[in-house]
Amino acid sequence: MEETRAPYGASLLVAVGWFLTPVAAFAVADWSLPDGPDATDIDCGSGGCGWSSMDFLPAIVVLVGVPLLVVLMTVTAVTSLLRIPAALAGTLSALATVLVAVFIVALYSAVAR
C-alpha cells in the first residue's frame, strides 16, 4: 500500500496542540491556586500592580504566539511533505519550531551584547 503525505491541516493541529498544552496547564494551575491575603498596604502607583499572571497571559500569547505561529506554519508545510503520519509531522513541526525559536533567541542575545 502506498503511503500518502500527511495532510497539512491535521499536522498543523497536532503542532498547535503541543503549544496549547503548556498554556492550558499554566492557566489551570493559576486558576486552581487559592487567592492570597489581601494586600491593602501595597502602593499601586506602578502599572500592573495587583495583576495576576493570568492578566498578562493574553498579551504574552499574542506577542510570542504570533511569530511562533508563522514559523510553525512554515515548518509544518515542509514536514507535511514527508511521507509520515500527521501526528508525527505535527510533533516534528513543534520540535523544529522550538529549535528555531531557541536559535533566534540565542542569536539575538549574542548580537545584543
PyMOL CGO cylinders between C-alpha atoms (Angstrom):
from pymol import cmd
from pymol.cgo import CYLINDER

trace = [
    CYLINDER, 0.00, 0.00, 0.00, 1.37, 3.37, -0.99, 0.3, 1, 1, 1, 1, 1, 1,
    CYLINDER, 1.37, 3.37, -0.99, 1.64, 5.83, 1.87, 0.3, 1, 1, 1, 1, 1, 1,
    CYLINDER, 1.64, 5.83, 1.87, 0.49, 9.37, 1.11, 0.3, 1, 1, 1, 1, 1, 1,
    CYLINDER, 0.49, 9.37, 1.11, 1.86, 12.52, 2.65, 0.3, 1, 1, 1, 1, 1, 1,
    CYLINDER, 1.86, 12.52, 2.65, 0.39, 13.91, 5.85, 0.3, 1, 1, 1, 1, 1, 1,
    CYLINDER, 0.39, 13.91, 5.85, -2.43, 16.44, 5.44, 0.3, 1, 1, 1, 1, 1, 1,
    CYLINDER, -2.43, 16.44, 5.44, -1.28, 19.96, 6.26, 0.3, 1, 1, 1, 1, 1, 1,
    CYLINDER, -1.28, 19.96, 6.26, -4.29, 20.81, 8.42, 0.3, 1, 1, 1, 1, 1, 1,
    CYLINDER, -4.29, 20.81, 8.42, -4.01, 17.73, 10.59, 0.3, 1, 1, 1, 1, 1, 1,
    CYLINDER, -4.01, 17.73, 10.59, -0.28, 18.22, 11.04, 0.3, 1, 1, 1, 1, 1, 1,
    CYLINDER, -0.28, 18.22, 11.04, -0.81, 21.87, 11.98, 0.3, 1, 1, 1, 1, 1, 1,
    CYLINDER, -0.81, 21.87, 11.98, -3.48, 20.92, 14.52, 0.3, 1, 1, 1, 1, 1, 1,
    CYLINDER, -3.48, 20.92, 14.52, -1.12, 18.46, 16.20, 0.3, 1, 1, 1, 1, 1, 1,
    CYLINDER, -1.12, 18.46, 16.20, 1.67, 21.04, 16.28, 0.3, 1, 1, 1, 1, 1, 1,
    CYLINDER, 1.67, 21.04, 16.28, -0.58, 23.77, 17.68, 0.3, 1, 1, 1, 1, 1, 1,
    CYLINDER, -0.58, 23.77, 17.68, -1.80, 21.29, 20.28, 0.3, 1, 1, 1, 1, 1, 1,
    CYLINDER, -1.80, 21.29, 20.28, 1.76, 20.86, 21.52, 0.3, 1, 1, 1, 1, 1, 1,
    CYLINDER, 1.76, 20.86, 21.52, 1.96, 24.61, 22.14, 0.3, 1, 1, 1, 1, 1, 1,
    CYLINDER, 1.96, 24.61, 22.14, -1.53, 24.99, 23.63, 0.3, 1, 1, 1, 1, 1, 1,
    CYLINDER, -1.53, 24.99, 23.63, -0.98, 22.22, 26.19, 0.3, 1, 1, 1, 1, 1, 1,
    CYLINDER, -0.98, 22.22, 26.19, 1.52, 24.15, 28.36, 0.3, 1, 1, 1, 1, 1, 1,
    CYLINDER, 1.52, 24.15, 28.36, -0.56, 27.34, 28.07, 0.3, 1, 1, 1, 1, 1, 1,
    CYLINDER, -0.56, 27.34, 28.07, -3.66, 25.47, 29.21, 0.3, 1, 1, 1, 1, 1, 1,
    CYLINDER, -3.66, 25.47, 29.21, -1.72, 23.79, 32.02, 0.3, 1, 1, 1, 1, 1, 1,
    CYLINDER, -1.72, 23.79, 32.02, -0.44, 27.19, 33.17, 0.3, 1, 1, 1, 1, 1, 1,
    CYLINDER, -0.44, 27.19, 33.17, -3.97, 28.61, 33.13, 0.3, 1, 1, 1, 1, 1, 1,
    CYLINDER, -3.97, 28.61, 33.13, -5.42, 25.68, 35.08, 0.3, 1, 1, 1, 1, 1, 1,
    CYLINDER, -5.42, 25.68, 35.08, -2.61, 25.83, 37.62, 0.3, 1, 1, 1, 1, 1, 1,
    CYLINDER, -2.61, 25.83, 37.62, -3.11, 29.56, 38.11, 0.3, 1, 1, 1, 1, 1, 1,
    CYLINDER, -3.11, 29.56, 38.11, -6.89, 29.25, 38.44, 0.3, 1, 1, 1, 1, 1, 1,
    CYLINDER, -6.89, 29.25, 38.44, -6.62, 26.41, 40.94, 0.3, 1, 1, 1, 1, 1, 1,
    CYLINDER, -6.62, 26.41, 40.94, -4.41, 28.32, 43.37, 0.3, 1, 1, 1, 1, 1, 1,
    CYLINDER, -4.41, 28.32, 43.37, -6.27, 29.94, 46.26, 0.3, 1, 1, 1, 1, 1, 1,
    CYLINDER, -6.27, 29.94, 46.26, -6.27, 33.71, 46.43, 0.3, 1, 1, 1, 1, 1, 1,
    CYLINDER, -6.27, 33.71, 46.43, -3.58, 35.16, 48.66, 0.3, 1, 1, 1, 1, 1, 1,
    CYLINDER, -3.58, 35.16, 48.66, -4.20, 37.52, 51.53, 0.3, 1, 1, 1, 1, 1, 1,
    CYLINDER, -4.20, 37.52, 51.53, -5.45, 40.97, 50.68, 0.3, 1, 1, 1, 1, 1, 1,
    CYLINDER, -5.45, 40.97, 50.68, -2.53, 43.34, 50.44, 0.3, 1, 1, 1, 1, 1, 1,
    CYLINDER, -2.53, 43.34, 50.44, -4.06, 46.70, 51.27, 0.3, 1, 1, 1, 1, 1, 1,
    CYLINDER, -4.06, 46.70, 51.27, -0.76, 48.43, 52.06, 0.3, 1, 1, 1, 1, 1, 1,
    CYLINDER, -0.76, 48.43, 52.06, 0.76, 47.97, 48.58, 0.3, 1, 1, 1, 1, 1, 1,
    CYLINDER, 0.76, 47.97, 48.58, 1.44, 51.17, 46.65, 0.3, 1, 1, 1, 1, 1, 1,
    CYLINDER, 1.44, 51.17, 46.65, -0.35, 50.66, 43.35, 0.3, 1, 1, 1, 1, 1, 1,
    CYLINDER, -0.35, 50.66, 43.35, 1.10, 53.66, 41.58, 0.3, 1, 1, 1, 1, 1, 1,
    CYLINDER, 1.10, 53.66, 41.58, 3.01, 51.46, 39.17, 0.3, 1, 1, 1, 1, 1, 1,
    CYLINDER, 3.01, 51.46, 39.17, 1.47, 49.80, 36.15, 0.3, 1, 1, 1, 1, 1, 1,
    CYLINDER, 1.47, 49.80, 36.15, 0.32, 46.22, 36.56, 0.3, 1, 1, 1, 1, 1, 1,
    CYLINDER, 0.32, 46.22, 36.56, 0.01, 46.45, 40.33, 0.3, 1, 1, 1, 1, 1, 1,
    CYLINDER, 0.01, 46.45, 40.33, -2.28, 43.77, 41.63, 0.3, 1, 1, 1, 1, 1, 1,
    CYLINDER, -2.28, 43.77, 41.63, -2.41, 41.92, 38.33, 0.3, 1, 1, 1, 1, 1, 1,
    CYLINDER, -2.41, 41.92, 38.33, -2.13, 38.18, 38.32, 0.3, 1, 1, 1, 1, 1, 1,
    CYLINDER, -2.13, 38.18, 38.32, -0.14, 36.23, 35.79, 0.3, 1, 1, 1, 1, 1, 1,
    CYLINDER, -0.14, 36.23, 35.79, -3.42, 35.36, 34.05, 0.3, 1, 1, 1, 1, 1, 1,
    CYLINDER, -3.42, 35.36, 34.05, -3.92, 39.05, 33.32, 0.3, 1, 1, 1, 1, 1, 1,
    CYLINDER, -3.92, 39.05, 33.32, -0.69, 39.06, 31.33, 0.3, 1, 1, 1, 1, 1, 1,
    CYLINDER, -0.69, 39.06, 31.33, -1.37, 35.75, 29.53, 0.3, 1, 1, 1, 1, 1, 1,
    CYLINDER, -1.37, 35.75, 29.53, -3.29, 37.21, 26.54, 0.3, 1, 1, 1, 1, 1, 1,
    CYLINDER, -3.29, 37.21, 26.54, -0.54, 39.75, 25.85, 0.3, 1, 1, 1, 1, 1, 1,
    CYLINDER, -0.54, 39.75, 25.85, 2.15, 37.09, 26.12, 0.3, 1, 1, 1, 1, 1, 1,
    CYLINDER, 2.15, 37.09, 26.12, 0.24, 34.75, 23.81, 0.3, 1, 1, 1, 1, 1, 1,
    CYLINDER, 0.24, 34.75, 23.81, -0.17, 37.50, 21.20, 0.3, 1, 1, 1, 1, 1, 1,
    CYLINDER, -0.17, 37.50, 21.20, 3.41, 38.79, 21.40, 0.3, 1, 1, 1, 1, 1, 1,
    CYLINDER, 3.41, 38.79, 21.40, 5.06, 35.37, 21.43, 0.3, 1, 1, 1, 1, 1, 1,
    CYLINDER, 5.06, 35.37, 21.43, 2.38, 33.27, 19.79, 0.3, 1, 1, 1, 1, 1, 1,
    CYLINDER, 2.38, 33.27, 19.79, 2.00, 35.15, 16.51, 0.3, 1, 1, 1, 1, 1, 1,
    CYLINDER, 2.00, 35.15, 16.51, 5.69, 34.92, 15.49, 0.3, 1, 1, 1, 1, 1, 1,
    CYLINDER, 5.69, 34.92, 15.49, 5.78, 31.29, 16.64, 0.3, 1, 1, 1, 1, 1, 1,
    CYLINDER, 5.78, 31.29, 16.64, 2.67, 30.55, 14.60, 0.3, 1, 1, 1, 1, 1, 1,
    CYLINDER, 2.67, 30.55, 14.60, 4.27, 31.98, 11.47, 0.3, 1, 1, 1, 1, 1, 1,
    CYLINDER, 4.27, 31.98, 11.47, 7.35, 29.82, 11.98, 0.3, 1, 1, 1, 1, 1, 1,
    CYLINDER, 7.35, 29.82, 11.98, 5.16, 26.84, 12.86, 0.3, 1, 1, 1, 1, 1, 1,
    CYLINDER, 5.16, 26.84, 12.86, 3.08, 27.16, 9.70, 0.3, 1, 1, 1, 1, 1, 1,
    CYLINDER, 3.08, 27.16, 9.70, 6.21, 27.32, 7.56, 0.3, 1, 1, 1, 1, 1, 1,
    CYLINDER, 6.21, 27.32, 7.56, 7.85, 24.34, 9.24, 0.3, 1, 1, 1, 1, 1, 1,
    CYLINDER, 7.85, 24.34, 9.24, 4.59, 22.34, 9.09, 0.3, 1, 1, 1, 1, 1, 1,
    CYLINDER, 4.59, 22.34, 9.09, 4.36, 22.98, 5.35, 0.3, 1, 1, 1, 1, 1, 1,
    CYLINDER, 4.36, 22.98, 5.35, 7.79, 21.40, 4.95, 0.3, 1, 1, 1, 1, 1, 1,
    CYLINDER, 7.79, 21.40, 4.95, 7.23, 18.46, 7.30, 0.3, 1, 1, 1, 1, 1, 1,
    CYLINDER, 7.23, 18.46, 7.30, 3.83, 17.63, 5.84, 0.3, 1, 1, 1, 1, 1, 1,
    CYLINDER, 3.83, 17.63, 5.84, 5.58, 16.93, 2.53, 0.3, 1, 1, 1, 1, 1, 1,
    CYLINDER, 5.58, 16.93, 2.53, 7.36, 13.98, 4.14, 0.3, 1, 1, 1, 1, 1, 1,
    CYLINDER, 7.36, 13.98, 4.14, 5.68, 10.62, 3.85, 0.3, 1, 1, 1, 1, 1, 1,
    CYLINDER, 5.68, 10.62, 3.85, 4.91, 10.26, 7.55, 0.3, 1, 1, 1, 1, 1, 1,
    CYLINDER, 4.91, 10.26, 7.55, 1.67, 10.29, 9.56, 0.3, 1, 1, 1, 1, 1, 1,
    CYLINDER, 1.67, 10.29, 9.56, 0.13, 13.62, 10.53, 0.3, 1, 1, 1, 1, 1, 1,
    CYLINDER, 0.13, 13.62, 10.53, 0.79, 13.10, 14.24, 0.3, 1, 1, 1, 1, 1, 1,
    CYLINDER, 0.79, 13.10, 14.24, 4.49, 12.61, 13.63, 0.3, 1, 1, 1, 1, 1, 1,
    CYLINDER, 4.49, 12.61, 13.63, 4.67, 15.51, 11.17, 0.3, 1, 1, 1, 1, 1, 1,
    CYLINDER, 4.67, 15.51, 11.17, 2.98, 17.81, 13.69, 0.3, 1, 1, 1, 1, 1, 1,
    CYLINDER, 2.98, 17.81, 13.69, 5.27, 16.68, 16.50, 0.3, 1, 1, 1, 1, 1, 1,
    CYLINDER, 5.27, 16.68, 16.50, 8.34, 17.23, 14.33, 0.3, 1, 1, 1, 1, 1, 1,
    CYLINDER, 8.34, 17.23, 14.33, 6.98, 20.65, 13.37, 0.3, 1, 1, 1, 1, 1, 1,
    CYLINDER, 6.98, 20.65, 13.37, 6.57, 21.65, 17.00, 0.3, 1, 1, 1, 1, 1, 1,
    CYLINDER, 6.57, 21.65, 17.00, 10.06, 20.42, 17.84, 0.3, 1, 1, 1, 1, 1, 1,
    CYLINDER, 10.06, 20.42, 17.84, 11.60, 22.22, 14.88, 0.3, 1, 1, 1, 1, 1, 1,
    CYLINDER, 11.60, 22.22, 14.88, 9.75, 25.42, 15.78, 0.3, 1, 1, 1, 1, 1, 1,
    CYLINDER, 9.75, 25.42, 15.78, 11.11, 25.29, 19.33, 0.3, 1, 1, 1, 1, 1, 1,
    CYLINDER, 11.11, 25.29, 19.33, 14.62, 24.74, 17.96, 0.3, 1, 1, 1, 1, 1, 1,
    CYLINDER, 14.62, 24.74, 17.96, 14.24, 27.70, 15.57, 0.3, 1, 1, 1, 1, 1, 1,
    CYLINDER, 14.24, 27.70, 15.57, 12.96, 29.88, 18.42, 0.3, 1, 1, 1, 1, 1, 1,
    CYLINDER, 12.96, 29.88, 18.42, 15.87, 28.88, 20.67, 0.3, 1, 1, 1, 1, 1, 1,
    CYLINDER, 15.87, 28.88, 20.67, 18.30, 29.63, 17.84, 0.3, 1, 1, 1, 1, 1, 1,
    CYLINDER, 18.30, 29.63, 17.84, 16.75, 33.07, 17.24, 0.3, 1, 1, 1, 1, 1, 1,
    CYLINDER, 16.75, 33.07, 17.24, 16.84, 33.94, 20.95, 0.3, 1, 1, 1, 1, 1, 1,
    CYLINDER, 16.84, 33.94, 20.95, 20.46, 32.78, 21.21, 0.3, 1, 1, 1, 1, 1, 1,
    CYLINDER, 20.46, 32.78, 21.21, 21.41, 34.77, 18.13, 0.3, 1, 1, 1, 1, 1, 1,
    CYLINDER, 21.41, 34.77, 18.13, 19.67, 37.86, 19.45, 0.3, 1, 1, 1, 1, 1, 1,
    CYLINDER, 19.67, 37.86, 19.45, 21.34, 37.59, 22.84, 0.3, 1, 1, 1, 1, 1, 1,
    CYLINDER, 21.34, 37.59, 22.84, 24.74, 37.16, 21.17, 0.3, 1, 1, 1, 1, 1, 1,
    CYLINDER, 24.74, 37.16, 21.17, 24.22, 40.19, 18.94, 0.3, 1, 1, 1, 1, 1, 1,
    CYLINDER, 24.22, 40.19, 18.94, 22.76, 42.35, 21.74, 0.3, 1, 1, 1, 1, 1, 1,
    CYLINDER, 22.76, 42.35, 21.74, 25.90, 42.07, 23.87, 0.3, 1, 1, 1, 1, 1, 1,
]
cmd.load_cgo(trace, "trace")
